[in-house]
Amino acid sequence: MTNPLEPSKLRPWVYLLPVLLFIIGLVITTFIWQSSRVQHLAEHRTSFETLVTRIRFRIENRIQKNEQILRGVVGFFAASKHISRAEFRAYVATLDLHERYPGIQGVGFSLRIAPADLINHEQAIRAEGFPDYHVRPIGTRDVYSAIIYLEPFDWRNQRAFGYDMFSEPIRRSAMRHAWEQGQVAVSGKVRLVQETNQDVQAGFLIYVPVYQFGSIPDSIDARRNNLLGWAYSPLRVKNLMDSLLKNEYPELAQQIAITIYDGMDMTPDSLMFTSAAPTELTPHHFEEVQPIELSHHAWILHAQTLPAFDAHLYQLTVEDISIIAAGMGASFILAAFAWILLYNHGHVTRALHQTARAHNELLKSQQQLRLIFDASDVAIFLTDLNGKITQANAWMAERLRCPFGELIGSDYLSHVHPNDSESTQEWITHLLEQRQSISKLERRYCTRDGEEFWGQMSGHVISDYRQQPIGFVGVIVDITHRRNLEAHTHFLAHHDYLTGLPNRLLFAERIEQSLALARRYQRHLGLLFLDLNGFKPINDQYGHQVGDEVLREVARRLQNHIRASDTVCRQGGDEFIILVPELTAPDHLIQLQHILIDVIRQPYLIMGHALTMSVSIGQALYPQHGDTVETLLYHADAAMYRAKHAAADHYSRK
């Protein structure tokens, strides 16, 4: 007969329960740790992509500065009927190329020559003191060109003197596009004539057409017949990139490899530059490919992380150690508690005090589990089928700034941003109907005091023993920082890093939109091209820090004196462009110029220095001065140069 006081026998497999609980605890710990690592890697990827985007912007900006130099040369030719070699040398000397524009080999002018004028041209150059001069390569062609000016006229650039760039296919393609379209053109990858057998680098050239009588002819036939030549610059890619990376990003040498390809194919033949040796390009963690948009051309920027960068990603952080230690501790406690229950089961009938002790141990373990639950740095919650929160951890109450007593029993959707509530309800309904899990559902949440934050929710349906859904368990990770980084990246892509003004990309979008509206509704549109007079001496005398503050103050003054519908953009250096859409009358543009001249002329107090400047302004009107963006920009730029040559604090129309 069985004794009722005799401890009951347990099945053998029950004794494996502590091991099973310990394994489950380790699995949960691994899941939480992996989630933290994924977020850590995502933040590093965002930072990596942001850095690559900044480098791309700096490369495009550097090329655009070189284009502006050549536009200045075009304006120089337009302002003079004849430019001598000495005048051209003096003009280029003022640009201080090697200090301000590293990588540029020089600034030159290539003359277009008709076959009938070739002999007279060579005799004229020889008469200037170059008895061995001839146009090369020698041969019969329909069109000749010859490099007659190239400064600085050192030993390397003298190798290009008299060279017919139009005779070479890659150069000819860019020159013909610039000639016929009246636009800036960038050539493909070439070996510069200036190269020797030492330190050979890939090169490219920038061309801007120079027409007779200064302005760009309206038709392609007129442009073909009135071309005087090309203002151009040869550039060595390695010199250009070394100066940019070493001066602005010196810390990246051991972290990120930068490679540039010509065109849209990443092949050995199109390789123009790489910052890392081939032995360093081992398997990597992050990689980014972005196009570099140039005038009539494109490059590919390829970036990848180096071993020094990747090694940093896999180092354990304090947060990782905390998660692992807490998870293993909790798993051990839970397994130990299960073992205690099993061990004490046979002694329950012998001693009631052991039952009480086991009960106390149970409460203690539950408190410990609750502490682990609440110590998590993500929001964890459970709801019933109606969406009412039945359980939640302390971090969720803290992040929502909602008292814990009010959080339990509240509707989960009441904490979701009103604009995201309906779509979130649809997701949860679909989840319950299909009995599926949900991951990475990004939604906005609202705290009790009205603050908004971004959360990434993952969840799963809870089912009973009949596999019927009874509720929902969810985990919310705060991703506000990541979303802010993405928003900041978008801002950097469309604004000047120094002044915060719209950059060339955003300005191009707005002027295209404004021009389309002006055409549709037959409205006037105005452009103002501003160039500061006296900024370079300030920058040279007091340093770039004072110069940067001056540019920021100029940007603030310009923004404070234009309409909300107007757009002011920093073109580069000390040049600005203002878009004035929906002009009621052209005289409004003149009034605005007077205002801006007075505003810029006001004294500046920068870092204890009292400074003064003036400004030259050129204007262009739609439709009076053209009906395309390029034409209006050209006329505004040309008008600005006329104003600059006339007098300081001056403006000029087309």
Buried (B, 14 or more C-beta within 10 A) or exposed (E): EEEEEEEEEEEEEEEEBBEEBBEEBBEBBEEBBEBBBEBBBBBBBBEBBBBBBBBBBBBBBBBBBBBBBBBBBBBBBBBBEEBEBEEBBEBBEEBEBBEEBBBBBBBBBBBBBEEEEBEEBBEEBEEEEBEEBBBEEEEEBEBBBBBBBBBBBEEBBEBBBBBBBBBBEBBBBBBBBBBBBBBBBBBBBBEBBBBEEEEEBBBBBBBBBBBEEBBBBEEEEEBEEBBBBBBBBBBBBBBBBBBBBEEEBEEBBEBBBBBBBBBEEBEEEBBBBBBBEEEBEEEBBBEBEBEBEBBBBBBBBBBBBBBEBBEEBEEEEEBBEBBBEBBBBBBBBBBBBBBBBBEBBEEBBEEEEEEEEBEEBEEEBEEBBEEBBBBBBBBBBBBBBEBBBBBBBBBBBEBBEBEEEEBBEBEBBEBBBEEBBEEBBEBBEEBBEEEEEBEEBEBBBBBEEEEEBBBBBBBBBBEEEEEEBEBBBBBBBBBBEBBEBBEEBEEBBEBBEEBBBBBBBBBBEBBEEBBEEBEEEEBBBBBBBBBBBBBBEBBEEBEEEBBBBBBBBBBEBBBEBBEEEBBBBBBBBBBBBBBBBBBEEEEBBBEBBEEBBEBBBEEBEBEEEEBEBBBBBBBBBBBBBBEEBEBBBBBBBBBBBBBBBEEBBBBBBB
